[in-house]
Every structure is written in C-alpha cells, then in structure tokens.
Amino acid sequence: MAKVLHCNDVVPNCDYVAKGESEQEVLQQAAEHARTAHNVGEVTPELADKVRSAIRDEAA
C-alpha cells in the first residue's frame, strides 16, 4: 500500500505532500523538502521520528 505524508502534520501551514511506495521513499522526499523549503540543514533523529509518525497509508 502506498504511503503519504502531509507536511502540515509536522510543520503548520505547509501544503507539501510526499507520496511513495514505502516509508523510506517518503522519508527521502521529506528530507529533501525539509532542506529546500524549511532550511533544515540536518534531519535529527527526533525530527525523523516525528516525520515517521506522521506517515500514513494512502487512502484508496
């Protein structure tokens, strides 16, 4: 089942949505988005955990 992350679940007022076939694929997209849109230099383990907990199965 495909996975989806709504950035707004982690960063208020951000419309970015990452979708992928696996959690890892979504995490990679989210890390790139964090660097480019939110000026995050390093994804800390705490941030990765917060993002991971916001990833959901995409509704059919």
PyMOL Python script that loads the backbone (N, CA, C, O; Angstrom):
from pymol import cmd

cmd.read_pdbstr("""\
ATOM      1  N   MET A   1       0.838  -1.179   0.000  1.00  0.00           N
ATOM      2  CA  MET A   1       0.000   0.000   0.000  1.00  0.00           C
ATOM      3  C   MET A   1       0.884   1.244   0.000  1.00  0.00           C
ATOM      4  O   MET A   1       1.888   1.297   0.710  1.00  0.00           O
ATOM      5  N   ALA A   2       0.520   2.218  -0.776  1.00  0.00           N
ATOM      6  CA  ALA A   2       1.286   3.457  -0.880  1.00  0.00           C
ATOM      7  C   ALA A   2       1.238   4.230   0.438  1.00  0.00           C
ATOM      8  O   ALA A   2       0.293   4.105   1.217  1.00  0.00           O
ATOM      9  N   LYS A   3       2.272   5.025   0.662  1.00  0.00           N
ATOM     10  CA  LYS A   3       2.391   5.836   1.872  1.00  0.00           C
ATOM     11  C   LYS A   3       2.282   7.313   1.492  1.00  0.00           C
ATOM     12  O   LYS A   3       2.617   7.707   0.375  1.00  0.00           O
ATOM     13  N   VAL A   4       1.806   8.121   2.441  1.00  0.00           N
ATOM     14  CA  VAL A   4       1.658   9.551   2.195  1.00  0.00           C
ATOM     15  C   VAL A   4       2.025  10.325   3.462  1.00  0.00           C
ATOM     16  O   VAL A   4       1.763   9.885   4.581  1.00  0.00           O
ATOM     17  N   LEU A   5       2.634  11.481   3.252  1.00  0.00           N
ATOM     18  CA  LEU A   5       2.972  12.391   4.343  1.00  0.00           C
ATOM     19  C   LEU A   5       2.497  13.781   3.961  1.00  0.00           C
ATOM     20  O   LEU A   5       2.851  14.295   2.899  1.00  0.00           O
ATOM     21  N   HIS A   6       1.705  14.382   4.818  1.00  0.00           N
ATOM     22  CA  HIS A   6       1.299  15.777   4.650  1.00  0.00           C
ATOM     23  C   HIS A   6       2.202  16.597   5.557  1.00  0.00           C
ATOM     24  O   HIS A   6       2.149  16.464   6.779  1.00  0.00           O
ATOM     25  N   CYS A   7       3.026  17.439   4.962  1.00  0.00           N
ATOM     26  CA  CYS A   7       3.982  18.226   5.744  1.00  0.00           C
ATOM     27  C   CYS A   7       3.265  19.028   6.828  1.00  0.00           C
ATOM     28  O   CYS A   7       3.810  19.243   7.911  1.00  0.00           O
ATOM     29  N   ASN A   8       2.052  19.464   6.538  1.00  0.00           N
ATOM     30  CA  ASN A   8       1.273  20.235   7.505  1.00  0.00           C
ATOM     31  C   ASN A   8       1.091  19.493   8.837  1.00  0.00           C
ATOM     32  O   ASN A   8       0.859  20.125   9.868  1.00  0.00           O
ATOM     33  N   ASP A   9       1.193  18.172   8.823  1.00  0.00           N
ATOM     34  CA  ASP A   9       1.096  17.401  10.066  1.00  0.00           C
ATOM     35  C   ASP A   9       2.346  17.566  10.933  1.00  0.00           C
ATOM     36  O   ASP A   9       2.334  17.238  12.120  1.00  0.00           O
ATOM     37  N   VAL A  10       3.424  18.075  10.333  1.00  0.00           N
ATOM     38  CA  VAL A  10       4.684  18.279  11.049  1.00  0.00           C
ATOM     39  C   VAL A  10       4.998  19.771  11.164  1.00  0.00           C
ATOM     40  O   VAL A  10       5.405  20.249  12.223  1.00  0.00           O
ATOM     41  N   VAL A  11       4.803  20.500  10.057  1.00  0.00           N
ATOM     42  CA  VAL A  11       5.071  21.946  10.002  1.00  0.00           C
ATOM     43  C   VAL A  11       3.766  22.648   9.623  1.00  0.00           C
ATOM     44  O   VAL A  11       3.295  22.505   8.495  1.00  0.00           O
ATOM     45  N   PRO A  12       3.182  23.402  10.551  1.00  0.00           N
ATOM     46  CA  PRO A  12       1.915  24.072  10.252  1.00  0.00           C
ATOM     47  C   PRO A  12       1.999  24.970   9.015  1.00  0.00           C
ATOM     48  O   PRO A  12       3.022  25.603   8.751  1.00  0.00           O
ATOM     49  N   ASN A  13       0.907  25.007   8.274  1.00  0.00           N
ATOM     50  CA  ASN A  13       0.747  25.881   7.108  1.00  0.00           C
ATOM     51  C   ASN A  13       1.656  25.532   5.930  1.00  0.00           C
ATOM     52  O   ASN A  13       2.018  26.410   5.146  1.00  0.00           O
ATOM     53  N   CYS A  14       2.023  24.269   5.803  1.00  0.00           N
ATOM     54  CA  CYS A  14       2.798  23.831   4.639  1.00  0.00           C
ATOM     55  C   CYS A  14       1.940  22.843   3.857  1.00  0.00           C
ATOM     56  O   CYS A  14       1.449  21.862   4.416  1.00  0.00           O
ATOM     57  N   ASP A  15       1.759  23.104   2.560  1.00  0.00           N
ATOM     58  CA  ASP A  15       0.883  22.288   1.723  1.00  0.00           C
ATOM     59  C   ASP A  15       1.578  21.106   1.050  1.00  0.00           C
ATOM     60  O   ASP A  15       0.937  20.365   0.306  1.00  0.00           O
ATOM     61  N   TYR A  16       2.873  20.917   1.297  1.00  0.00           N
ATOM     62  CA  TYR A  16       3.618  19.854   0.620  1.00  0.00           C
ATOM     63  C   TYR A  16       3.095  18.470   1.011  1.00  0.00           C
ATOM     64  O   TYR A  16       2.790  18.211   2.175  1.00  0.00           O
ATOM     65  N   VAL A  17       2.999  17.598   0.022  1.00  0.00           N
ATOM     66  CA  VAL A  17       2.587  16.212   0.247  1.00  0.00           C
ATOM     67  C   VAL A  17       3.604  15.302  -0.435  1.00  0.00           C
ATOM     68  O   VAL A  17       3.896  15.466  -1.620  1.00  0.00           O
ATOM     69  N   ALA A  18       4.140  14.344   0.318  1.00  0.00           N
ATOM     70  CA  ALA A  18       5.062  13.352  -0.232  1.00  0.00           C
ATOM     71  C   ALA A  18       4.324  12.023  -0.324  1.00  0.00           C
ATOM     72  O   ALA A  18       3.615  11.628   0.601  1.00  0.00           O
ATOM     73  N   LYS A  19       4.500  11.336  -1.456  1.00  0.00           N
ATOM     74  CA  LYS A  19       3.879  10.029  -1.648  1.00  0.00           C
ATOM     75  C   LYS A  19       4.922   9.067  -2.163  1.00  0.00           C
ATOM     76  O   LYS A  19       5.807   9.447  -2.930  1.00  0.00           O
ATOM     77  N   GLY A  20       4.818   7.815  -1.739  1.00  0.00           N
ATOM     78  CA  GLY A  20       5.749   6.806  -2.203  1.00  0.00           C
ATOM     79  C   GLY A  20       5.231   5.419  -1.921  1.00  0.00           C
ATOM     80  O   GLY A  20       4.228   5.238  -1.231  1.00  0.00           O
ATOM     81  N   GLU A  21       5.925   4.449  -2.462  1.00  0.00           N
ATOM     82  CA  GLU A  21       5.537   3.056  -2.269  1.00  0.00           C
ATOM     83  C   GLU A  21       6.007   2.507  -0.928  1.00  0.00           C
ATOM     84  O   GLU A  21       5.521   1.471  -0.476  1.00  0.00           O
ATOM     85  N   SER A  22       6.963   3.204  -0.280  1.00  0.00           N
ATOM     86  CA  SER A  22       7.481   2.741   1.003  1.00  0.00           C
ATOM     87  C   SER A  22       7.714   3.932   1.925  1.00  0.00           C
ATOM     88  O   SER A  22       7.804   5.078   1.485  1.00  0.00           O
ATOM     89  N   GLU A  23       7.810   3.630   3.208  1.00  0.00           N
ATOM     90  CA  GLU A  23       8.112   4.675   4.180  1.00  0.00           C
ATOM     91  C   GLU A  23       9.452   5.330   3.861  1.00  0.00           C
ATOM     92  O   GLU A  23       9.588   6.549   3.965  1.00  0.00           O
ATOM     93  N   GLN A  24      10.436   4.530   3.475  1.00  0.00           N
ATOM     94  CA  GLN A  24      11.765   5.062   3.163  1.00  0.00           C
ATOM     95  C   GLN A  24      11.711   6.052   2.000  1.00  0.00           C
ATOM     96  O   GLN A  24      12.369   7.092   2.037  1.00  0.00           O
ATOM     97  N   GLU A  25      10.935   5.735   0.978  1.00  0.00           N
ATOM     98  CA  GLU A  25      10.801   6.638  -0.169  1.00  0.00           C
ATOM     99  C   GLU A  25      10.185   7.971   0.263  1.00  0.00           C
ATOM    100  O   GLU A  25      10.632   9.032  -0.172  1.00  0.00           O
ATOM    101  N   VAL A  26       9.177   7.916   1.105  1.00  0.00           N
ATOM    102  CA  VAL A  26       8.538   9.136   1.600  1.00  0.00           C
ATOM    103  C   VAL A  26       9.520   9.921   2.478  1.00  0.00           C
ATOM    104  O   VAL A  26       9.585  11.147   2.388  1.00  0.00           O
ATOM    105  N   LEU A  27      10.280   9.224   3.324  1.00  0.00           N
ATOM    106  CA  LEU A  27      11.265   9.902   4.175  1.00  0.00           C
ATOM    107  C   LEU A  27      12.320  10.625   3.345  1.00  0.00           C
ATOM    108  O   LEU A  27      12.733  11.729   3.701  1.00  0.00           O
ATOM    109  N   GLN A  28      12.759  10.024   2.253  1.00  0.00           N
ATOM    110  CA  GLN A  28      13.752  10.674   1.388  1.00  0.00           C
ATOM    111  C   GLN A  28      13.179  11.943   0.778  1.00  0.00           C
ATOM    112  O   GLN A  28      13.847  12.977   0.747  1.00  0.00           O
ATOM    113  N   GLN A  29      11.947  11.869   0.294  1.00  0.00           N
ATOM    114  CA  GLN A  29      11.305  13.055  -0.270  1.00  0.00           C
ATOM    115  C   GLN A  29      11.136  14.132   0.799  1.00  0.00           C
ATOM    116  O   GLN A  29      11.372  15.312   0.539  1.00  0.00           O
ATOM    117  N   ALA A  30      10.730  13.729   1.988  1.00  0.00           N
ATOM    118  CA  ALA A  30      10.521  14.680   3.074  1.00  0.00           C
ATOM    119  C   ALA A  30      11.831  15.356   3.486  1.00  0.00           C
ATOM    120  O   ALA A  30      11.845  16.551   3.779  1.00  0.00           O
ATOM    121  N   ALA A  31      12.918  14.604   3.510  1.00  0.00           N
ATOM    122  CA  ALA A  31      14.215  15.180   3.870  1.00  0.00           C
ATOM    123  C   ALA A  31      14.641  16.237   2.852  1.00  0.00           C
ATOM    124  O   ALA A  31      15.138  17.299   3.226  1.00  0.00           O
ATOM    125  N   GLU A  32      14.445  15.947   1.577  1.00  0.00           N
ATOM    126  CA  GLU A  32      14.783  16.923   0.533  1.00  0.00           C
ATOM    127  C   GLU A  32      13.896  18.153   0.652  1.00  0.00           C
ATOM    128  O   GLU A  32      14.382  19.277   0.528  1.00  0.00           O
ATOM    129  N   HIS A  33      12.614  17.959   0.888  1.00  0.00           N
ATOM    130  CA  HIS A  33      11.687  19.076   1.070  1.00  0.00           C
ATOM    131  C   HIS A  33      12.091  19.919   2.282  1.00  0.00           C
ATOM    132  O   HIS A  33      12.067  21.148   2.217  1.00  0.00           O
ATOM    133  N   ALA A  34      12.460  19.268   3.378  1.00  0.00           N
ATOM    134  CA  ALA A  34      12.867  19.996   4.584  1.00  0.00           C
ATOM    135  C   ALA A  34      14.077  20.879   4.306  1.00  0.00           C
ATOM    136  O   ALA A  34      14.150  22.011   4.784  1.00  0.00           O
ATOM    137  N   ARG A  35      15.029  20.356   3.528  1.00  0.00           N
ATOM    138  CA  ARG A  35      16.234  21.138   3.189  1.00  0.00           C
ATOM    139  C   ARG A  35      15.884  22.344   2.318  1.00  0.00           C
ATOM    140  O   ARG A  35      16.348  23.454   2.575  1.00  0.00           O
ATOM    141  N   THR A  36      15.071  22.125   1.297  1.00  0.00           N
ATOM    142  CA  THR A  36      14.818  23.194   0.327  1.00  0.00           C
ATOM    143  C   THR A  36      13.755  24.186   0.775  1.00  0.00           C
ATOM    144  O   THR A  36      13.889  25.381   0.516  1.00  0.00           O
ATOM    145  N   ALA A  37      12.704  23.722   1.440  1.00  0.00           N
ATOM    146  CA  ALA A  37      11.588  24.609   1.788  1.00  0.00           C
ATOM    147  C   ALA A  37      11.673  25.163   3.206  1.00  0.00           C
ATOM    148  O   ALA A  37      11.182  26.259   3.479  1.00  0.00           O
ATOM    149  N   HIS A  38      12.290  24.411   4.101  1.00  0.00           N
ATOM    150  CA  HIS A  38      12.303  24.815   5.506  1.00  0.00           C
ATOM    151  C   HIS A  38      13.710  25.078   6.038  1.00  0.00           C
ATOM    152  O   HIS A  38      13.893  25.293   7.237  1.00  0.00           O
ATOM    153  N   ASN A  39      14.704  25.061   5.149  1.00  0.00           N
ATOM    154  CA  ASN A  39      16.093  25.355   5.519  1.00  0.00           C
ATOM    155  C   ASN A  39      16.608  24.480   6.655  1.00  0.00           C
ATOM    156  O   ASN A  39      17.340  24.950   7.526  1.00  0.00           O
ATOM    157  N   VAL A  40      16.224  23.211   6.642  1.00  0.00           N
ATOM    158  CA  VAL A  40      16.705  22.264   7.641  1.00  0.00           C
ATOM    159  C   VAL A  40      18.037  21.708   7.145  1.00  0.00           C
ATOM    160  O   VAL A  40      18.093  21.027   6.121  1.00  0.00           O
ATOM    161  N   GLY A  41      19.097  22.003   7.875  1.00  0.00           N
ATOM    162  CA  GLY A  41      20.420  21.552   7.460  1.00  0.00           C
ATOM    163  C   GLY A  41      20.660  20.085   7.740  1.00  0.00           C
ATOM    164  O   GLY A  41      21.319  19.395   6.962  1.00  0.00           O
ATOM    165  N   GLU A  42      20.127  19.611   8.845  1.00  0.00           N
ATOM    166  CA  GLU A  42      20.326  18.219   9.240  1.00  0.00           C
ATOM    167  C   GLU A  42      19.022  17.671   9.796  1.00  0.00           C
ATOM    168  O   GLU A  42      18.374  18.306  10.627  1.00  0.00           O
ATOM    169  N   VAL A  43      18.649  16.504   9.337  1.00  0.00           N
ATOM    170  CA  VAL A  43      17.470  15.831   9.874  1.00  0.00           C
ATOM    171  C   VAL A  43      17.916  15.039  11.098  1.00  0.00           C
ATOM    172  O   VAL A  43      18.579  14.007  10.987  1.00  0.00           O
ATOM    173  N   THR A  44      17.539  15.542  12.254  1.00  0.00           N
ATOM    174  CA  THR A  44      17.920  14.882  13.507  1.00  0.00           C
ATOM    175  C   THR A  44      17.084  13.616  13.707  1.00  0.00           C
ATOM    176  O   THR A  44      16.029  13.465  13.091  1.00  0.00           O
ATOM    177  N   PRO A  45      17.547  12.720  14.554  1.00  0.00           N
ATOM    178  CA  PRO A  45      16.736  11.527  14.847  1.00  0.00           C
ATOM    179  C   PRO A  45      15.346  11.890  15.391  1.00  0.00           C
ATOM    180  O   PRO A  45      14.363  11.213  15.093  1.00  0.00           O
ATOM    181  N   GLU A  46      15.275  12.953  16.183  1.00  0.00           N
ATOM    182  CA  GLU A  46      13.988  13.376  16.734  1.00  0.00           C
ATOM    183  C   GLU A  46      13.043  13.843  15.631  1.00  0.00           C
ATOM    184  O   GLU A  46      11.860  13.504  15.636  1.00  0.00           O
ATOM    185  N   LEU A  47      13.567  14.619  14.688  1.00  0.00           N
ATOM    186  CA  LEU A  47      12.750  15.082  13.566  1.00  0.00           C
ATOM    187  C   LEU A  47      12.333  13.903  12.692  1.00  0.00           C
ATOM    188  O   LEU A  47      11.187  13.832  12.249  1.00  0.00           O
ATOM    189  N   ALA A  48      13.245  12.993  12.448  1.00  0.00           N
ATOM    190  CA  ALA A  48      12.919  11.810  11.641  1.00  0.00           C
ATOM    191  C   ALA A  48      11.809  11.004  12.301  1.00  0.00           C
ATOM    192  O   ALA A  48      10.916  10.508  11.614  1.00  0.00           O
ATOM    193  N   ASP A  49      11.851  10.867  13.628  1.00  0.00           N
ATOM    194  CA  ASP A  49      10.803  10.141  14.342  1.00  0.00           C
ATOM    195  C   ASP A  49       9.460  10.857  14.219  1.00  0.00           C
ATOM    196  O   ASP A  49       8.423  10.218  14.041  1.00  0.00           O
ATOM    197  N   LYS A  50       9.487  12.180  14.316  1.00  0.00           N
ATOM    198  CA  LYS A  50       8.254  12.962  14.196  1.00  0.00           C
ATOM    199  C   LYS A  50       7.649  12.805  12.799  1.00  0.00           C
ATOM    200  O   LYS A  50       6.438  12.635  12.653  1.00  0.00           O
ATOM    201  N   VAL A  51       8.498  12.863  11.786  1.00  0.00           N
ATOM    202  CA  VAL A  51       8.036  12.695  10.407  1.00  0.00           C
ATOM    203  C   VAL A  51       7.525  11.271  10.201  1.00  0.00           C
ATOM    204  O   VAL A  51       6.456  11.067   9.626  1.00  0.00           O
ATOM    205  N   ARG A  52       8.283  10.300  10.668  1.00  0.00           N
ATOM    206  CA  ARG A  52       7.881   8.894  10.508  1.00  0.00           C
ATOM    207  C   ARG A  52       6.505   8.647  11.123  1.00  0.00           C
ATOM    208  O   ARG A  52       5.697   7.913  10.554  1.00  0.00           O
ATOM    209  N   SER A  53       6.237   9.246  12.266  1.00  0.00           N
ATOM    210  CA  SER A  53       4.950   9.032  12.936  1.00  0.00           C
ATOM    211  C   SER A  53       3.795   9.708  12.184  1.00  0.00           C
ATOM    212  O   SER A  53       2.633   9.368  12.409  1.00  0.00           O
ATOM    213  N   ALA A  54       4.101  10.654  11.299  1.00  0.00           N
ATOM    214  CA  ALA A  54       3.057  11.348  10.524  1.00  0.00           C
ATOM    215  C   ALA A  54       2.765  10.671   9.192  1.00  0.00           C
ATOM    216  O   ALA A  54       1.820  11.054   8.502  1.00  0.00           O
ATOM    217  N   ILE A  55       3.558   9.672   8.818  1.00  0.00           N
ATOM    218  CA  ILE A  55       3.327   8.950   7.555  1.00  0.00           C
ATOM    219  C   ILE A  55       2.144   8.009   7.726  1.00  0.00           C
ATOM    220  O   ILE A  55       2.044   7.275   8.709  1.00  0.00           O
ATOM    221  N   ARG A  56       1.258   8.048   6.753  1.00  0.00           N
ATOM    222  CA  ARG A  56       0.039   7.238   6.802  1.00  0.00           C
ATOM    223  C   ARG A  56      -0.074   6.382   5.530  1.00  0.00           C
ATOM    224  O   ARG A  56       0.575   6.656   4.520  1.00  0.00           O
ATOM    225  N   ASP A  57      -0.899   5.360   5.606  1.00  0.00           N
ATOM    226  CA  ASP A  57      -1.252   4.609   4.406  1.00  0.00           C
ATOM    227  C   ASP A  57      -2.169   5.494   3.577  1.00  0.00           C
ATOM    228  O   ASP A  57      -3.093   6.114   4.104  1.00  0.00           O
ATOM    229  N   GLU A  58      -1.908   5.549   2.278  1.00  0.00           N
ATOM    230  CA  GLU A  58      -2.720   6.391   1.398  1.00  0.00           C
ATOM    231  C   GLU A  58      -4.085   5.742   1.206  1.00  0.00           C
ATOM    232  O   GLU A  58      -4.188   4.544   0.941  1.00  0.00           O
ATOM    233  N   ALA A  59      -5.119   6.547   1.343  1.00  0.00           N
ATOM    234  CA  ALA A  59      -6.484   6.043   1.144  1.00  0.00           C
ATOM    235  C   ALA A  59      -6.686   5.644  -0.321  1.00  0.00           C
ATOM    236  O   ALA A  59      -6.167   6.301  -1.223  1.00  0.00           O
ATOM    237  N   ALA A  60      -7.416   4.600  -0.546  1.00  0.00           N
ATOM    238  CA  ALA A  60      -7.653   4.104  -1.905  1.00  0.00           C
ATOM    239  C   ALA A  60      -8.573   5.027  -2.684  1.00  0.00           C
ATOM    240  O   ALA A  60      -8.878   4.759  -3.846  1.00  0.00           O
TER     241      ALA A  60
END
""", "prot")
cmd.dss("prot")
cmd.show_as("cartoon", "prot")
cmd.util.cbc("prot")
cmd.orient("prot")
